[in-house]
């Protein structure tokens, strides 16, 4: 049974209220919570920056692979199952990973803008 219900059942005077927590305790808890939220939001900012670096690395890798593919002659590019096909696939995967990370960065940015103002 909830402690509040038990307290109310055994309360002698209907008008008497026994507070479990003082205003100072509540203010202290709220202050600690705000500090914790601020620290967590700073951590999110750091993660966002790190993800940006990873995204840029994936984009750079995709660009390098696309440049290499473009530098191949047509017979190398069109050979089914050849190394060029793997280069093209890897470039697509890197570009896709960069886009997925960009979406995660957008979500983190939204959190920073709209939460714990």
N, C-alpha and C positions, 0 to 999 in steps of 0.2 A: 504494500500500500504506500502511496506517495506520502512523504513527510508532511507536506502541506495539509493533506486531508487529516492525518493523525493529529497534527497540531490543532486544527479546527475542531476536531471531535472532543479534545480534552481541554479546550480553552474555557477558562472559568467565566470570564466576563466577555460578552459579545463585543464590546467596544474596545477591549484591550488588544493591542497588536504588538507582538514581539517580533521585532525585525531581526532577521538572521544575519544581515549584512548592513554595515553602516554606509553612509554616503561616501565617506572617505575610502572605504574598501572598494566600493563600486567605481569611484573615480580612478583609483589606483589600477584596478583591473582594466578599465577602459584605456587608460594611458599606456599600459603595457601592451595591450592589444593593438593600439595604433602604432606603437613603435615596432612591433613585430610585423604588422602589415607593411609598414614603410620599408623595413629590411627585406621583406619578401618581394616587394615591388622593385627594389633596387637590384635584387637578384634576377628578376625577370628582364630588367633593362640589360644586364650583363649577358644573359642568355640570348637575348635578341641580337645584341652586337656580335656574339660568337656565331650565331646562326647566319648572320649576314656575311661573315667571313667564309663560312662553309659554302653558302649559296654562290658567292663570287668565285670560289675555287671550282665548283661544279660547272659554272658558266664558262670559266676560262678553259677548263678541260674540254667541254663540248665544242667551244670555238676552235681550239687547237686540232681536235679530231676532224671537224668539218673542213678546216683548211687543208689538212693532210689528204682527206678524201677528194677535195676539189683539185688537188695537185696531181692526183693519179690520172693516168690516161684512161680513155673510155673502156678499153678492154679489161683493165684491172677493176674498174668500178662495176662493170656489168657481169663479171664472172660470178656465177651463182655458187655460194658456199665458200668463196675466197676470203682472203684476209680483209679486203675492202668492205665486205658485207658486215664483218664484225666491227670494223671501225665505225661504220655508219650506225649500226645498232647501239654501240657504246656511246656515240655522240648523242643519239636520241635519249638514251637512258640518263645521261648526265644532265641534259637540258630539262628532262622531266623531273629529275630530283631537285634541280635548282628551282623549278616552278613550285614544287610541293613545299620546299623550305620557305619560299617567298610567301606562300599562303599561311604557313605557321607564323612567320614574322608579322604578317598582317593581323593575325589573331592576337598575338602578344601585344601589338601596338594598341589594339582595341581595348585590351585589359588595362593597359597603362593609362589610356585616356578616360575610360568610363568607370573605373573602380577606385575606391579609396581616394577620392579627390581631396 
